[in-house]
Amino acid sequence: MTMLDDTSGQTSAPRQTPQALIAARNIAVFLAKAPPSAFGLIVLAVLILSALFAPLLATHDPYVQDLQNTLQAPSAAHFFGTDELGRDIYSRLLYGSRITLTIIGLVSIVVGPIGLFVGTVAGYFGGKVDIVLMRLTDIFLSFPSLILSLAFVAALGPSLNNAIVAISLTAWPPIARLARAETLTFRQADYIAAARLQGASATRIIWRSIVPMCMPSVLIRLTLNMATVILTAAGLGFLGLGAQPPLPEWGAMIATGRRYMIDSWWLVTFPGLAILSVSLAFNLLGDGLRDALDPKQMNRR
């Protein structure tokens, strides 16, 4: 029996496409075939562009009062009309998009890592660690997010920063529950057992093997949660516990305009449509990401 030469006997393994590239391709293909999700992406792109270029797009200073032009209906001079102090609503909405985008960004930065850490640690170690972390998560989930945010803001004091902290403290439990469920399905996998046999620490296994597998589901859940975050922030602003005057926060704009809404409908209509559009956009985009990042769909392609 002749032995094959090392070079002739070796066969090159097929090169695998990275999961990130597969996911990006699936997202692009799905958005092209799913107009609702594409609409959500367009709305979010408009939000980001409005926040970045607000000084260029605004027709008036959003903080300057013009008491001679109070409660003016929409016109060529004021696209969305003016409020009770004569401030241009269109310009205030543009600058308000900056506040909304700030809330979304900061809450995402805080909520994602916290929920992912709590869920993966609880799911991987199990036992008493799982019981303690999940009971803490259940306590937060037992209260409506707006009510719990109100309690935190009441303790911290009304301000935009405290509202962001309060929303972050109430938005992580769903992420943690999802990450735990994903971890429970992965921790008994063969590659996890092989990593243990090679002497890998629990921290390395969680960070290098489990967290990347949980990321698609967490990203989808985080996107869907942003609609709730926006509504909670608007609710706090409406109650006077979020951004304080004269900041042009959309919920606060509705709160000040509700006293004049019978005769001056534009005071609450345009901020309300802005909140509705962005919340709907996140829901539509989240649904699209869920379908695009579905492992069954990925394997099928």
N, C-alpha and C positions, 0 to 999 in steps of 0.2 A: 504494500500500500504506500503510495508516494504522498508525501506531505506537500500541500500547496504552498507556494511561496507567499510570504506575508503580504506582499503588495498585491499579488494577484488574487489572493484568497479573501481580501477585505472588500467589503461592499460599502459604498458610501450610504450613510443613513439619509433618508429623505429629510430635507430641510423643512422644519415646521414654521408656519406663519405665527408670529407673536400674537398672543391673545388681544393685546391692545389694538393692533392693526385690524384684527378680525372684528373687534367690537366697533372701531371707528368706521369700518366699511359697512357693517350692518346698520349702524345708525344713519349713515348717509343714504344708503339704499332705502331704508324704511321711511325716512323723512321725504324722500322723493315720491314715495308711493302713498304717503299718508298726509293729505292736505291739512287736517286738524293739527297734527303735531308740527307741521311746517309753519302753520299760522302762529302757534305758540312760540316757536323759535323767532319768528319775525317780530312779534310783539316784544319779546325780551330784548331783541337787538335794538328796537326802537327805544326801549327804556334805557339801555346802556348808552346809546348815542345821545339821547336827551340829557342824561346826567352829565356826560362828558362835555357836551357843547352847549350847555344851558346859557352861558353868557353870550354866545353868538346867536342862538335861536330866540332868546327872549326879546320882546319888543319894548319892555319897560323894566324898570328896576322893581323887583318884587316886594321891596320893603318900603318904597316911597308912597306916602299917603297923598291923595288928591281929593280933598273934601268937597271940591266943586264938581266932581264926577263920580259921586257915590252911586252904587246900585245901577250902573249903566248896563243896558242889555247888550248882548253880543253884537258887534259891529266891525267895520273895517279898522277902526282905531283900536278896539279891544276885542280880539277874536272871541273870547269866552266871557266878555263882560267884565265888570268890576265888582268888588265887594263893598261892604258897608263903610269902608274907609277909603274907597276910591282906588284900591290897589288892583293891578291887572291880574285876573285869574289865570290867564294863559301862561304868563311869566311865572306865577307862583306854582303852577303845576309842573313846569319844567324844573324849577329849583327843588320842588318837592320830590321829584324823581331821584334826586341825589340822596335825600334822606331815606327814601325807600330802598335804594340800592345799597346804602350803607347798612341798613338794618339786615337786609338779606345776606350781604357778604359777611358781616361780623357774626351773625347768628350761625351761619353755615360753618364758619371757621371754628366756632366753639362747640356746636352741637355734634358735628360729624365725628371728631376725634373722641369726645367724651362717650357718646353712644357706642362707637366702635370698640373702645377700650373696655367699657363695662361689659358689653355683650360677649366679646371674645374671651375675656378672662373668666367670666361666669361659665360660659359653655365649655371651655377647655378644662378647667380645674374641677368643676362640679362640686358636689358635696356641700360643706358649710359655706364655702365661698359663693357658690351658686345661690344658695338659699338666702344669704344676707343681701347680695347684690340685687337679686330679683325681687325680694320683698321690698327693698328700697325703691326699686323701679315701680312696683305695683302701687306703692303709696302715692307716687307722683301721678301715675295714670288714673288713680281713683278720683282725681279732681279735674274738672274741665280746665283746659289750658288758660282761658281768659280769666276765670275766677282765681286760679293759682297765681297768674301774673299780677292780678290786682293786689293780691295779698303781699307779694314781694315788693311791688312798687310802693304800696302803702308803708311798708317797713323801711324801704330805702329812700323814699322821697320822689316826688314827680320830676322827671327829667328824661331826656332822650337816652342818655347813657344808662340810667337805671332801668328804663324800659327794655333796652337791649339785653341787659343782664337778666332781668326777670323773664323775658321770653326765652333766653338761652337755657335758663334753669328748668323751664317747663317743656322744652321741645326735644330733649335728648332721649326720654324713655322709649318712644317707639323705635328709634334707631337701635337702642340697646337690645330690645326684645328681638328684633329682626337679626341682629348680629349674633345673638346667642343661638337662635334657631339654626342659622347657617353653620355656626361652629359645631353644633351637635352633629350635623350631618358629615362634617369633614374630619373630625378628630379621630375617628376610627378607620380612616382611609389608610391604604397600604403605604403611601408615601410619608404619612405622618409617623407610622410605626417604624419605617426605615430610618427616619430622621432621629427618632428616639434611640434606636439601636446604635446609631453612629455617635451617640453622646451629645446631640444637640440639646441645648437648654430649652426650657419652656418658653422663655422670652424670645429666643431665636425662632422657635417653631411658630409661635403666634404671629410674630412680626413678618417672617419671611414666607410662611406657608399658608397660614389661615387668613390673615388680613387681606392679602391680594384676592383670595377667592370670595371674600365677603364684600369687596368694594363695589362690584356692579349692583348688587341688591341694595346696598346702603346708599349709593348714588341715586338710584331710582326713588327710594323712600325719602331721601332728603329733598329731592326735587318736588315730590308731591307734598311734603310738609311745608314748603315755602308758601303755598297758598294760605295755610292756616297761620303761618307767621305773619303774613301781610295783614290778614284780617284781625289778628290779635293786636298788632301794632296800631292799626287804624282804630280799633276799639279803645285802646288805651289813650290814643290821641283825642278821640271823641269825648272821653270822660275827663280830659284835662290832666292825665297822668303820664302822658308821653312827652313828645316834643312841645316845648313851651313857646308861646307867642314871643316874637313875631315870626318864628320859623314856619315855613309853608308846608307843614305836614298835612297829608291828604285827609286823615281822620279829623284833625283839628279844624281844617277848613270846612268840613261838613258840620262840625259842632257849632262854629260861629255863624254859618249860613242857615242853619235850621230855623232860626227866628224870623227869617225873611223869605222862606222858601215858597210861601203861597204866592207872593207877588214877584219874587225874584228867583225863579226856578233854577237859573244857571249857577247859583251859588253852591248848590249841593249836587246838581246833576253831573257836572264835569269831573269834580273830584270822585264822585261815586262811580262814574264810568271808568276812571283811571284805576281805581281799586279793583273793580270787576274784571277789567281787561287783563291786568297783570296776574291776578289770582287764577283766572281761567287759563291764561297762557301757561302757567306752571303746571296746572293739572293736565292740560293737553300734551305738553312736552314730557311730563312724567309718564303718561300712558305710552307715548311713543318710545321712550327709552326702555320701558319695561318689555315691550314687544321686541325691540331691536336687540336687547341684551339677553333675551331668553336663551339659555343654553341649547334648547332643542332647535331653535331657529339658527343658532350659530353652527351647530353640528350639521344641520341640513344643508348649509351652504359650504 
